[in-house]
Amino acid sequence: MKNILVIHYSQSGQLTEIVNNIAMPLNSSKNIKVVHHQIEMETPFAFPWKKKDFLNAFPESFLQIPSKIKPIPEAILNQKFDLVILGYSVWYLSPSIPTNSLLRTPKAKQLLVNTPVITVIGCRNMWIMAQEKTKALLKECGSKLVGNIVLRDRHINHISVITIVQWMFTGEKKKYLGIFPKPGVSQKDIDESTRFGDIILDHTVSNKLDNLQKSLIKEKAVEIKPFLVLADKRANVLFGKWAKLIYSKGKRSIHKRTIWIKMFNYYLLFAIWVIAPVVFLLFLLTYLPLSGKIKKDKKYYSSVEIK
């Protein structure tokens, strides 16, 4: 009998549906015992977001500053798991505050040490650098990353920006104005994610987790978009400067923090609607000279390796 823990945090409920679907074949197996746990904050993040709260979460999200979470139940901590499935969302190009907060606790290290981990990401489009940060956190916990599954919004960048914003601030996952597509990961992708559970089940019962990611990639569990890799890296550099500035100003004065967050909001709009298209054009112009590096990047970011 294999013991598997499925742990995640979800504001909207989308990630809960994703991890539950992936776990479905595991739940149905006589050879597997599945335990589910949802991360809870001492001070919950409301959904839908208020715009000021969403923007105010930026510095701590990007800088990976933890907040207090409710303790993991002793009944879970006292078990030894053969595998942990960690589901997380991406906030400001980093693992969400609840996920980061969990992985920085001593209890997480107790739970994850010497344990194989599969990450499951539900996001808009950019997740590469968030996963690199999560890899580092898992390494600090003494665990071994054996798989990664990414479900993302497949619509083009500027369409998904509009639809996600409407969803975040209204809480309604519907077609905005009746003409835009539904926001978030498509229901088709969510429903079909059970196939990943079948692969995980097969590799778990046969003790072949070291080969799991190769099998998941064959089923398109991870698809790398080279432009988004570039955009993610560039945005991380700029977000880092903004986050440090806002956080340092906020230590001196809440009023100053508020002013700088408003300025960041204007920058964010400019970056999405002006800078991103320019970066895409530059990417196209340099694609051929950089094709070798792009190929290497695709291979690495599809894997569970850590630099």
C-alpha positions in Angstrom: 0.0 0.0 0.0 1.4 3.4 -1.1 0.7 6.5 0.9 0.2 9.7 -1.1 -0.4 13.3 0.2 -2.1 15.8 -2.0 -1.6 19.3 -0.7 -2.5 22.6 -2.2 -4.0 26.1 -1.8 -6.7 27.5 -4.0 -8.4 30.9 -3.9 -10.9 30.5 -6.7 -11.4 26.7 -6.5 -9.8 26.1 -9.9 -6.7 24.5 -8.6 -8.7 22.3 -6.2 -10.6 20.9 -9.2 -7.3 20.3 -11.0 -5.6 18.4 -8.2 -8.8 16.5 -7.4 -9.0 15.3 -11.1 -5.4 14.3 -11.2 -5.8 12.4 -7.9 -9.0 10.6 -9.1 -7.2 7.5 -10.5 -5.2 7.3 -7.3 -8.3 7.5 -5.1 -9.8 4.6 -7.1 -6.8 2.3 -6.7 -6.8 -0.4 -4.0 -3.0 0.0 -3.8 -3.0 3.6 -2.9 -4.1 5.6 0.2 -4.6 9.3 -0.6 -4.7 12.0 2.0 -5.8 15.5 1.0 -4.9 18.8 2.8 -5.6 22.3 1.8 -3.3 25.1 3.1 -5.1 27.6 5.2 -3.9 31.1 6.1 -4.2 32.6 9.6 -5.5 35.7 7.8 -7.3 34.4 4.7 -6.9 36.0 1.3 -10.4 37.0 0.1 -11.8 36.0 -3.3 -12.7 37.8 -5.3 -9.8 40.1 -4.8 -10.2 43.8 -4.0 -7.8 45.6 -6.4 -5.9 47.3 -3.6 -5.4 44.0 -1.8 -4.2 42.3 -5.0 -1.6 45.0 -5.7 -0.6 45.2 -2.0 0.3 41.4 -2.1 2.9 42.1 -4.8 6.1 42.8 -2.7 5.7 39.9 -0.3 4.6 37.6 -3.1 7.6 38.3 -5.3 10.1 38.5 -2.5 8.8 35.3 -1.1 8.1 36.7 2.4 6.0 34.1 4.3 2.8 34.8 6.2 1.4 32.7 9.0 -0.5 29.6 8.0 -2.6 27.3 10.1 -0.7 24.3 11.4 -0.6 21.1 9.4 -2.7 18.5 11.4 -0.6 16.1 13.5 -2.4 13.2 11.9 -0.7 14.2 8.6 2.7 15.1 10.1 2.9 11.7 11.9 2.6 9.8 8.6 5.3 8.8 6.2 4.3 9.4 2.6 5.7 7.7 -0.4 4.8 10.7 -2.6 3.5 14.2 -2.2 1.6 16.1 -4.9 1.9 19.8 -4.3 -0.5 22.0 -6.2 0.2 25.7 -6.4 -0.7 28.9 -8.2 1.6 31.6 -9.5 1.4 35.1 -7.9 3.6 37.8 -9.4 6.0 35.3 -11.1 6.5 33.4 -7.8 4.8 30.6 -5.9 1.7 32.0 -4.1 2.2 33.3 -0.6 0.4 30.3 1.0 2.6 27.9 -0.9 5.8 29.8 -0.1 4.7 30.2 3.5 4.1 26.4 3.8 7.5 25.4 2.3 9.4 27.7 4.6 8.0 26.1 7.8 10.0 23.5 9.9 6.9 21.3 9.7 7.1 21.3 5.9 10.7 20.1 6.1 9.6 17.4 8.5 6.9 16.3 6.1 8.9 16.5 2.8 12.4 15.3 3.8 13.5 12.4 1.7 10.1 12.3 0.0 9.4 12.4 -3.8 7.3 15.4 -4.9 5.2 16.2 -7.9 4.3 19.9 -8.5 1.0 20.8 -10.2 0.8 24.4 -11.4 -2.4 26.2 -12.4 -1.6 29.6 -13.9 -2.3 32.2 -16.6 0.8 31.8 -18.7 4.2 32.5 -17.0 5.3 29.9 -14.6 9.0 29.1 -15.4 10.7 31.2 -12.8 8.0 30.4 -10.1 8.9 26.7 -10.6 12.6 27.5 -10.3 11.9 29.2 -7.0 9.8 26.2 -5.9 12.5 23.8 -6.9 14.9 25.7 -4.5 12.4 25.6 -1.7 11.8 21.9 -2.1 15.6 21.3 -2.2 15.8 23.2 1.1 13.2 20.8 2.5 15.3 17.8 1.5 12.7 16.5 -0.9 13.2 15.2 -4.5 11.2 16.7 -7.4 10.1 13.8 -9.6 7.4 15.4 -11.7 5.8 18.6 -12.9 2.4 19.2 -14.5 1.3 22.6 -15.8 -2.2 23.7 -16.7 -2.4 27.2 -18.1 -4.7 29.6 -19.8 -4.1 28.9 -23.5 -5.5 32.2 -24.8 -3.1 34.9 -26.2 -1.5 37.1 -23.6 -3.6 40.3 -23.9 -6.9 38.4 -24.1 -6.0 36.4 -20.9 -5.0 39.6 -19.1 -8.5 41.0 -19.6 -10.4 37.9 -18.7 -8.3 37.0 -15.7 -8.6 40.5 -14.3 -12.4 40.3 -14.6 -12.5 37.0 -12.9 -10.2 38.0 -10.0 -12.1 41.2 -9.2 -15.7 39.9 -9.7 -15.3 36.2 -8.8 -17.4 35.2 -11.8 -15.8 32.7 -14.2 -17.8 33.6 -17.3 -17.4 35.2 -20.7 -16.7 38.9 -20.2 -19.1 41.1 -22.2 -20.4 37.8 -23.8 -17.6 37.9 -26.4 -14.4 37.1 -24.5 -13.5 33.5 -23.7 -13.9 32.1 -20.2 -10.9 33.0 -18.0 -8.4 30.6 -16.6 -7.6 27.0 -17.5 -10.1 25.5 -19.9 -12.6 23.0 -18.6 -11.5 20.6 -21.2 -7.9 20.7 -19.9 -9.1 20.3 -16.3 -11.3 17.3 -17.2 -8.6 15.6 -19.2 -6.0 16.1 -16.4 -7.1 12.7 -15.0 -4.7 11.1 -17.6 -1.8 12.5 -15.5 -3.2 10.6 -12.5 -3.1 7.4 -14.5 0.6 7.9 -15.3 1.4 8.8 -11.7 -0.4 5.7 -10.5 1.5 3.4 -12.9 4.9 4.8 -11.9 4.1 4.8 -8.2 3.0 1.2 -7.9 5.9 0.0 -10.1 8.4 2.1 -8.1 9.6 4.0 -11.2 9.1 7.6 -10.1 12.6 8.5 -11.5 11.2 8.1 -15.0 7.9 9.8 -14.3 8.6 13.2 -15.9 9.5 11.6 -19.2 6.1 9.9 -19.3 4.3 13.1 -18.3 6.1 15.1 -21.0 4.9 12.6 -23.6 1.3 13.4 -22.5 2.1 17.2 -22.8 2.1 17.8 -19.0 4.6 20.6 -19.7 4.7 22.7 -22.9 7.4 25.4 -23.1 6.8 28.6 -24.9 10.2 30.1 -25.6 9.0 33.7 -25.7 7.4 33.3 -22.3 10.6 32.0 -20.9 12.4 35.2 -22.0 9.5 37.4 -20.8 9.4 35.7 -17.4 13.2 36.2 -16.9 13.1 39.8 -17.9 10.0 40.5 -15.8 11.7 38.9 -12.8 14.6 41.4 -13.0 12.2 44.4 -13.1 9.8 43.0 -10.6 12.7 42.4 -8.2 13.6 46.1 -8.3 10.0 47.2 -7.8 9.3 44.8 -5.0 12.5 45.8 -3.0 11.7 49.4 -3.5 8.1 49.1 -2.3 8.9 46.9 0.6 11.7 49.2 1.9 9.5 52.3 1.5 6.7 50.5 3.3 8.8 49.8 6.3 9.2 53.6 6.8 5.6 54.6 6.0 2.3 52.9 5.0 1.5 56.1 3.0 4.7 55.8 1.0 4.1 52.1 0.3 0.6 53.0 -1.0 2.0 55.7 -3.3 4.7 53.3 -4.7 2.2 50.5 -5.2 0.0 52.9 -7.2 3.1 53.7 -9.3 3.8 50.0 -9.8 0.2 49.5 -11.0 0.8 52.1 -13.8 4.1 50.4 -14.6 2.3 47.0 -14.8 -0.2 48.3 -17.3 2.6 49.9 -19.4 4.6 46.7 -19.3 1.7 44.5 -20.4 0.4 46.7 -23.2 3.6 48.4 -24.4 6.8 46.6 -23.3 5.6 43.0 -23.8 4.9 43.5 -27.6 8.3 45.2 -28.0 10.0 42.3 -26.2 8.1 39.8 -28.5 9.3 41.6 -31.6 12.9 41.5 -30.3 12.4 37.8 -29.6 11.4 37.1 -33.2 14.4 39.1 -34.5 16.8 37.1 -32.4 15.2 33.7 -32.6 17.5 32.1 -35.2 20.8 33.3 -33.6 19.6 32.1 -30.2 17.9 28.8 -31.4 20.6 26.6 -29.7 20.0 28.2 -26.3 16.3 28.1 -26.8 16.5 24.4 -27.4 18.5 23.8 -24.3 16.1 26.0 -22.3 13.1 24.0 -23.5 14.8 20.7 -22.4 15.8 22.0 -19.0 12.5 23.8 -18.1 10.5 20.7 -19.1 12.6 18.6 -16.8 12.7 18.3 -13.0 16.4 19.1 -12.9 17.7 22.0 -10.8 20.6 24.2 -11.7 
